Each structure stands twice: as structure tokens, then as C-alpha cells.
Amino acid sequence: METKELLKKVRQIEIKTRGLSKQIFAGEYHSAFKGRGMSFSEVREYQYGDDVRNIDWNVTARYDKAYIKTYEEERELTVMLLIDISASQNFGTKERFKKDLITETAAVISFSAIQNNDKVGVIFFTDKIEKYIPPQKGKKHILRIIRELIELKPENKATNISQALQYFTNIVKKRSTAFIISDFFDENFEKALQIASHKHDLIALHIYDEKEYQLPNIGFIKLQDAETGKEIYVDTSKKSVRLTFEQNRKQLYESVTHIFDKTGIDNVKIKTDEDYIKPLLKLFKNR
């Protein structure tokens, strides 16, 4: 992509997602994702109704009046985005590709975070760690993330969620709020999900296109797995073939849902042909 075209696309995404963050998500984000605790703010004179447990006895003795310690929430968080950029993200049949939906949701979360003075970092992954961007603050940093989302060309095509989660738990030492954004076309990642969720506040955004779970009746066709490159010829005119395909995909979808339920991970499912605002708002409000 040429530089001029890239900058134009970054600007379009910024205008749309930054506006959504300010108008819709900022307050919900603040409520949903709490700070690390309470820190001492100041000492003031005791007022009727104050909690006596907060009386500062040293100051009270010095001035012969009751004074209490006041506290404020430590708001600053580290937000990590674990973003699946495997080949299956280049699929979409209606409004947008999965990759486009991932870009917009990641941008909305990022702008919501920096409006609350939080740091944002990103791990781009396939079946390897494609790129790590350490957490930072500021609009310039978020625009860099959006550029990478648009322009980054992964070296590999397959998916390894466990590896991404393990890398995340190793490299980010302090507790963070982390969003793993993927279609979850992978297996055997439950244990890694559990480990990461014990150390961090982990949320899963399950991106999918409903046509991936259906096989149209269009006769004899060649299908290729985007991630493995494996090709097979299928007679889609046979009802049994279409039914088997749909059952297999349904099992995959349900297994991912089961993993989220079993591990207690907060999650939301977002289709490529639907507005992602409502699912995200519902996720924020339910926390």
C-alpha cells in the first residue's frame, strides 16, 4: 500500500473510531476496567459521616482536631491487545473482512484507553509472534498501532493461540487488562488461557463470519485452507457433504464457547456483518 493511501486509511479509521470512543465508549470503559486500587491523596479536616477508620492520628494529635486521610483510585492501567493476524482473518462475505473488523474494534479500545490515560501495547501473532509493540500512551502511539494493523504482512499463515498467550504472560509482568481478538480457529489453548487469566484481566473478542459455517450448493468445487494451504475437492451438491461441513464448523464454534465458559473468561462474539458497537457496550456494561 502506498504511503498516501495508507495515511488516508489510517485517518478514516481514526475519525470513525476516535469519535465512537469519545461519544460512546469512554464512560463505559472507565466503569468496566478499574484501576489497580486506591492511593493516598491528601489529609483534610474530619466531617460528620466520615469513616473513623480513616482518621490520621498523627496529624490529629498535632493540630488537636480530627483529620482524615482521603484516597483516590489509581486509574492508570496497561491495556494489551493480542491480535490474530493469521490468514483466516482475510475472509469476509458481507460488510467487511474479519481483518477490517479487528482493526476497528482494536482502534476503538485503544482510543478509549488513552482517553483514560492508560497505556496500550500490542502482540500481533499467527503461529509465531509476528510483532510486539510495548505499552505506551498517546495519540501518536495509537496511530502507529492502526498503521501496523493495516499494513503488517505476517510471515506465517497458521494460528497458535497458546504460544501468543505464553509470550504475553512472560513479557508483561504487571497485571494488565488484555483483549485477545481472534476467530479462534485453533485447538488446545484452554490451559494457556487459564494461566493468562489468573495473572491478567483477560477478555476474548470472538470475530467470525457466519458464511464460514455454511457450504453453499454450487456443485463441484476446490476448497483451500487459508492457513495450511491444503486443498480438497468437494461436491457441494450433495446434502450430506454440506451437512457434515456445517456440523464440523458448529462443533468448532461450540467448543470455543465451552472453553470461555469453563475458564470464566469474559467474551463477546462479533459477526462481520453486524455493528460491533452494541456487543462491545454490552460487554463493558456487564463487567
Summary of the structure (lengths in Angstrom):
residues: 287
radius of gyration: 23.2
end to end distance: 39.1
largest distance: 90.8
contacts: 878
relative contact order: 0.14
helix: 47%
strand: 24%
